[in-house]
């Protein structure tokens, strides 16, 4: 059963396992925890029973949320985990005062682009040469009305609190 909860320091090894499986330039465990320990940061885990299968991180700054990481274990993709995780994070961000959210994504990541567009994110430009592993640009996406997105998705349920 898919559940969500706030990431804890004890989750470091499980999160690192997902990170290494998902990214060509994975964050080190130390960098990850320095980021997650910031007061403005919130990291949400997706669990299948007790196993960490994904996570998403956001910086909440005033009425804006900046999504820093989205990862779903490769063997769990295509099952709606990413969509459920993103929606749960948007609910938490809205409860904490965010009205809009932004992120960067590789233009070559068609699955991620489709997911973000499904949840109201729109392209506003590019950051040239953003990804240092292959010099790829980053597509800058914004959702300027997460309340409307949540309303269209069925409101603000309680299943994602942590």
N, C-alpha and C positions, 0 to 999 in steps of 0.2 A: 504494500500500500504506500502510495506517495504521500509524504508529509514534509513539512518545512519547519525549520527552527533557526534561530540566530546562531552563528558560528561561535564556537568557544575555543580557547587555546588548546584544549585537549583534542581538537579536530585536525590539528596541523598535519599529521601524517596522511590522513584520509584525503584532505584537500590537496595536498602536494601530489598524491597519486593521480587525482583527476587532472590537475594542472599539467603534469608531465605528459599525460596521455593526449591532451588537447592542443598544446601550443608548441610551435616551432621555436619560440623564444620564451620558455616558461620562467615565471618569477621564481626566485629562490625562496625557500621557506622563510628566511629572515626578512627579505623584502616584503613578502606577503604579510607577515605578522606586524611589521612596522606600519604598513598601510592600514591593516585592519584594526590596529590599536588606536588609531586617531579618533578623537571624539566625534568628528563629523562623519566618520565612515560607518557603514552598516553592511555586514555580510550575511547573506541568507543561504542556508543549505537546503538542498533537496535530498531527501532520504528515501530509499526503498527499503522498508523495514528499518534496520539500524544502519544500513550501508550508505555512505555519502556517494551520491551519483551525480551531483552537480552543485553549482554555487553561482551566486551573483553578488557583486559588490557595488556600492554606490556611495558617493560623497554627497551629503545633504547640506547645502549651503543656502540658507534663506529659503526662498521659494523655488530653488532649482536643485535638481538631482543630477549628478554626473555619474553615469554608469561606468565603472572601471573594468569590470571583468564579468563575463558570462561564460560558463563552461558546463557542458554535460558530457559525461563519460561516453566515449564513442559507441560502446555497445548498448547504450540506452537512448541513443538519438532516434528520431522518427516516431517517438511514442508520446509526444506532447509535453515532455518534461521541461523543455526550454520555455515553451509558452506558459505553462503553469508557474514556473519560477519567475519569469518576467512579470506576469500579472500579480503574483503575490508581492513582489518587490514594489511594484507601482502602488499597490494598496498601502503598504507600510510607509512609503515615501509621502503619499497624500495625507495619511494620518499624522505625519510629522511636519506638515505644512508645505510640502513641495507642490507646485502647480505645473511645473514643466520639467522635462528630463532631456538629457543629451547623451550622446556617446559617439565614439569613432568605431568604424568597422572597415575591414578590408573590402574593397569593391569586388574582389574575386570570391568573397564568401556569400554566394547566392542564397544559401539556406538561411543564414543570419539576416541578410537584407530582407528576405521575404517575411521572416518572423517579425522584425522590427516594424516593417511597413504595415503588417496586420494589426499592430498595436499603436498605430497613429504616428509613427516616426516618419519624418520627411527629410530628404536631403537638403542641406543649405550650403553645401560647398565641400571642398576637399582640403586636406592638409598634405601638401606634396612631400613625398619621400618619408612618410611617417614611420613605416615599418623598416627597421634597419636590417632585417635578415634578407630581404629581397628588394628593398628600395620602393616598395609599393606605397601608393598614396593611401590615405585614410578618408573614407566618406564620413562627413560630419552629419549626424542625424539629430533632429529635435522633435519632441512631442511637446507642443506648447499648451496642451490642455489635457492633462492626465485624468482630471475628473470626468471629462466627457468620454475618454477611453474606458474608464472603469464603469461608467454608467452603461455604455454600449455592451460591455462584457458581463453585465449582470450585477452591478453594484459592488459593494465593499463587504464581502464576507469576512468571517473571523478565522478562516483556516490557516492564515499565514503569520499569526502573531508569534513573536519570540523575544 
